[in-house]
Amino acid sequence: MSSAEESRQAKVISELRTFIKKVLSDPTVASKCMDIARTLKDEPDADTKIAAAISAETIVRIPEVHSDADRIFIEIIKDVLEDEAALY
């Protein structure tokens, strides 16, 4: 693995650690993120709208240009929504 790849992975891990800390420090963050995603999931450009709404309505900040960690976070939200839908 190249040092550039290792550096990128370290950055992703650091960003995800910061996000996890925010979720653990404010238990309303996870449910608010999921509520936002449920509302916007079927919109055109849903990922961008979800990220913007999460940034506006929670302590989580997702910049307009999404990092790898931001994309992973949004993918996980969509996975959870798919799992919810499969239960019903």
Residue pairs with C-beta under 8 A, 6 or more apart in sequence:
8 68
11 67
11 68
11 69
12 67
12 68
12 69
12 72
15 67
15 68
15 69
15 70
16 69
16 72
16 73
19 60
19 69
19 73
22 29
22 59
22 60
23 29
23 30
23 60
26 58
26 59
28 58
29 58
29 59
29 60
32 54
32 57
32 58
33 54
33 58
33 60
33 77
34 77
34 80
34 81
36 50
36 53
36 54
36 57
37 50
37 77
37 78
37 81
38 81
39 53
40 46
40 49
40 50
40 53
41 50
41 78
41 81
43 49
47 66
47 71
47 74
48 64
50 74
50 77
51 62
51 66
51 70
51 74
52 62
52 64
54 60
54 62
55 61
55 62
62 70
62 73
62 74
63 70
66 74
